[in-house]
Amino acid sequence: MFDKVKVEAARLAQQRIEALFDDSGRAADFSVSALGMLFDYSKTQMDAAARQALLDLVDRADVAGRRAAMFAGEKINETEGRAVLHTALRNLDGGPIHVDGADVMPEVLATLGRMEEVAQTLRGSDVRDVVNIGIGGSDLGPVMATLALAPYHDGPRTHFVSNVDGADIADTLKHCDPSKTVFIVASKTFTTIETMTNARTAKAWLERAGVSDAGKFIALSTNKAAAADFGIPAERVFGFEDWVGGRYSVWGPIGLSLMIAVGPDNFRAFLRGAQAMDQHFQQAAPLENLPVMLALVGIWHNQGQGHATRAVLPYDNRLMRLPAYLQQLEMESNGKGVSMDGADLPFESGPIVWGEPGTNGQHAFYQLIHQGTRIVPCEFMVAAQGHEADLRHHHELLVANCLAQSEALMRGRSLDEARAKVADKFDGAELERQARHRVFSGNRPSTTLIYDKLDPETLGKIVALYEHRVFVEGVILGINSYDQWGVELGKELATALGPLVSGDAPIEGKDGSTSQLLSFVRARA
């Protein structure tokens, strides 16, 4: 699959990125501009021939056919026999979408309408705090989006509890008034152990305060019976179908906390931004297609050049949780070891995704990015405009830092330049030693995504862009991006270990390490 791409990567192994800019049209040629966004991938070790080898992969893997199947509601999640239709949740202006012969859009739009009614009721009440209890996709999506859209908050304060560590819910509830707090319990099955443990703790907190839990809970779940057993009536239960994966679910009921925070109109703008990206993804030719080219750059760096990690570096403090969100989106989707037919992959699958907002990261891990022995492709993103008009100089400095980092990664600093910087302080062997510490090899790849302003519509575009990037990479890799069997074994073992940790069962049948660790904990509990 990647033989030709690897040949091109080997050919360009010694190519200086900076030298590629001898072509005055390179920046425009190696960029995609659409939907008020500019994706610049010109600071990569890629030329036209290498790009064509990557574009050939799109045809060979039949990305277009697979994409059409996804949007049509076909069951492309083949290991679970499910459609993949998170796009239906933002299909506000589209036509019918059929799954098993039934149009799903009436129910999607009806659920959105119910969400809006509940959100407006809460926003108009004396509720001061809304606590979303979930984990994984039921937490990372809404917490990321709620932080990102902080300038648009005009509803109750929103909080997010995900960790089963009691510190998480304890630290959250100490700032809440039981009489003015509502909980959203987000669990598709209503059995997720971390979520339900925290939900029961929330109910006990209300009871200790002498506050009835009637009307205090909303369930985001398909298990209405379990929600009813918990005390949540059907009218406060919002279900979603099995064709919406957890990490793709912020567009529907899982996004209720976001809707409560920013209001239904802004939530719809968020959906419309994603819908615009969906339409662009389906209609634009590969070379002008934002998700396709973002995916191909990722394939070039990972499968082509062998760079195992990818740093996501938003120069926007309100996107502080985007790297964590994308970490789950990409690593849970494409962290697979077998192809669709169950055969072992003969190449590496998805990369390790990590990152932090700039400029904070510059004072943390950028040292390794600039001078470490491993090359880490970097994905910068920044808004052309900030929200704080009276702090414009802050935003100008932020943008300057973002652009400076990508330029520094590309250019580096030669030994002669390093010598010149310290020649007035050292000489002889010491000059040489000191200079070598100041050398930057450069030639380190990066991309930059720049957009007008981080508003609800733009955020929708960004999230949908990365969703479709994951899809394209998964199709080219020949894997199923929509199951996650890798999370199952640990859950099963944790359930079995519970009685051993509490002392309700003897420590038997475990390996020596696990037995030793259990004994240590039980002796000190």
C-alpha positions, 0 to 999 in steps of 0.5 A, spaced: 500 500 500 505 505 502 511 502 497 510 508 493 510 513 498 516 510 502 520 511 495 518 518 495 520 519 502 526 516 501 528 520 495 526 526 500 530 524 506 535 529 505 531 535 502 531 541 506 524 544 507 526 551 506 529 550 500 523 548 497 520 555 497 525 557 492 519 556 488 515 562 489 508 559 489 509 553 494 505 556 499 499 557 495 500 550 492 501 546 498 495 550 502 487 549 502 483 554 503 475 553 504 470 555 509 474 561 512 479 557 513 486 556 511 490 549 511 498 550 510 502 544 509 507 547 505 512 547 511 513 539 510 518 535 506 513 534 501 514 535 493 509 535 488 511 527 486 510 525 493 503 529 494 501 525 487 503 518 490 499 520 496 493 522 492 493 515 488 492 512 495 485 516 495 483 512 489 486 506 490 483 505 497 476 508 494 475 513 499 470 516 495 466 510 495 467 509 502 465 516 504 458 515 500 457 509 503 458 512 510 453 518 508 448 514 505 447 510 512 450 503 510 453 499 515 461 501 514 462 499 522 463 492 519 465 488 526 459 491 530 454 491 524 452 498 525 452 504 520 456 510 522 452 516 522 454 522 527 453 526 521 446 525 521 446 529 527 448 535 524 444 534 517 439 540 519 438 542 511 439 535 508 434 530 506 432 523 509 437 518 511 435 511 511 438 506 516 435 499 515 430 502 510 427 507 515 429 515 515 432 517 521 432 524 520 425 525 523 427 522 530 434 526 530 430 533 529 425 531 534 430 529 539 434 536 538 427 540 539 426 536 546 433 538 547 432 545 546 426 545 550 429 542 556 435 547 555 431 553 555 427 551 561 433 550 565 436 557 562 430 560 565 430 557 571 434 558 578 438 553 576 445 555 577 450 549 576 449 543 571 454 537 572 455 533 566 457 526 569 460 521 563 467 519 561 470 518 554 466 521 549 461 523 554 465 527 557 471 529 552 467 532 547 462 537 551 468 539 556 472 541 550 467 544 546 464 548 552 471 551 554 472 553 547 466 557 547 466 560 553 465 567 550 458 565 548 456 562 555 450 566 558 446 560 561 448 556 568 455 554 570 457 547 567 461 542 570 464 536 568 465 529 572 469 523 569 474 520 573 471 515 578 477 518 583 472 521 588 476 527 588 473 529 581 466 529 584 468 532 591 472 537 588 466 539 583 460 539 588 464 543 593 462 549 589 455 547 588 448 549 592 444 542 592 438 546 591 440 549 585 444 544 581 442 539 576 446 533 574 446 530 567 448 522 567 451 521 560 452 513 559 449 510 553 447 503 556 446 507 563 451 501 566 458 505 565 461 503 572 465 510 573 459 514 570 454 510 575 458 510 581 459 518 580 451 518 579 450 515 585 454 519 589 451 525 586 444 522 589 447 521 596 450 528 596 443 531 595 440 526 600 445 528 605 443 536 604 435 534 605 434 536 597 429 531 593 432 528 587 426 529 583 427 533 577 435 533 579 437 528 574 437 528 566 439 521 563 443 521 556 442 514 555 438 509 550 436 504 557 430 508 559 428 502 564 435 503 567 434 510 568 427 509 570 430 505 576 434 510 578 429 515 578 429 519 572 422 519 568 422 518 560 421 525 559 428 527 561 431 521 558 435 523 551 437 517 547 441 516 541 442 510 536 448 505 536 450 508 529 453 514 533 459 512 537 461 515 543 467 519 541 463 522 535 457 524 539 457 531 541 453 533 536 447 530 539 444 529 546 451 528 549 452 536 547 446 538 552 451 541 557 454 545 551 447 547 549 445 549 556 451 553 557 451 557 550 444 556 548 440 553 542 442 558 537 449 557 538 448 550 539 445 550 532 451 554 529 455 549 532 452 544 528 451 548 522 459 549 522 460 541 522 454 540 516 458 545 512 464 541 513 460 535 511 458 538 505 465 540 503 468 533 504 463 530 500 464 535 494 471 538 494 476 535 489 481 531 493 487 536 492 482 542 495 479 538 500 481 540 507 479 533 511 483 529 505 489 533 505 490 533 512 489 526 512 494 525 507 499 529 511 498 525 517 499 519 512 506 522 509 509 523 516 507 516 519 507 511 514 511 515 509 517 518 513 516 513 520 514 519 525 510 515 530 507 521 534 503 528 532 503 534 536 497 538 536 498 545 538 492 550 538 494 557 539 488 558 543 487 557 550 480 556 550 482 550 546 486 547 551 482 540 551 482 539 544 489 535 544 485 530 549 479 530 545 483 529 538 487 524 542 481 519 543 478 521 537 484 519 533 487 513 537 481 510 539 479 510 532 485 508 528 489 505 534 488 498 531 492 492 529 488 488 524 485 490 517 478 489 516 478 482 514 482 480 521 489 480 518 495 483 521 496 490 519 503 490 515 504 497 517 504 502 523 497 504 524 495 511 527 500 515 530 500 517 538 497 524 538 498 529 544 499 536 545 498 542 549 496 550 548 501 555 546 504 558 548 504 554 555 507 548 551 513 553 549 516 553 556 515 545 557 516 540 551 518 544 545 525 543 547 524 536 545 521 538 538 526 543 536 532 539 539 531 532 541 533 526 537 526 524 534 522 528 529 515 530 531 510 533 526 507 539 529 500 541 527 499 548 529 492 552 529 490 559 531 485 564 530 486 571 526 482 574 531 481 574 538 475 575 542 478 580 547 478 586 543 481 590 548 487 585 549 489 585 541 496 586 543 495 579 547 493 576 540 498 579 536 503 576 540 500 569 540 499 569 533 507 571 532 509 566 537 505 561 533 508 563 526 515 563 529 515 556 532 513 553 525 518 558 522 524 556 527 522 548 526 523 549 519 529 554 518 533 551 525 540 555 526 546 552 523 553 552 527 556 558 524 550 562 526 550 559 533 558 561 533 556 568 531 551 569 537 556 567 542 563 569 539 563 575 544 562 571 550 567 565 548 573 563 544 577 557 542 574 550 544 569 553 549 566 557 543 565 551 539 562 547 545 557 553 547 555 554 540 554 546 539 548 547 544 545 552 540 544 549 534 537 547 531 537 542 526 531 545 523 528 541 517 522 539 522 515 539 519 509 542 521 502 544 518 498 550 520 490 551 520 488 558 521 481 561 521 477 567 522 475 567 529 473 561 534 466 562 534 460 556 534 460 555 527 468 555 526 468 550 532 463 545 528 468 546 522 474 544 526 471 538 530 468 535 523 474 536 519 478 532 524 473 527 524 473 526 517 481 526 517 480 520 521 475 517 516 480 518 511 486 515 514 482 509 516 480 507 509 487 508 507 489 504 512 484 499 511 481 498 518 475 499 522 475 506 525 469 505 529 469 500 534 474 500 540 475 493 542 481 495 545 478 498 551 474 492 553 479 487 556 481 492 562 474 494 564 472 486 564 479 485 569 477 491 573 470 488 575 473 482 577 478 485 581 473 490 585 472 484 590 479 483 591 481 490 592 475 491 597 477 485 601 471 481 599 474 476 596 481 472 597 487 474 592 487 468 588 489 466 581 493 473 579 500 474 577 505 475 582 505 483 581 498 484 581 498 479 587 503 484 591 500 490 589 493 488 591 496 486 598 500 492 599 493 496 598 489 492 602 494 492 608 493 500 608 486 501 606 
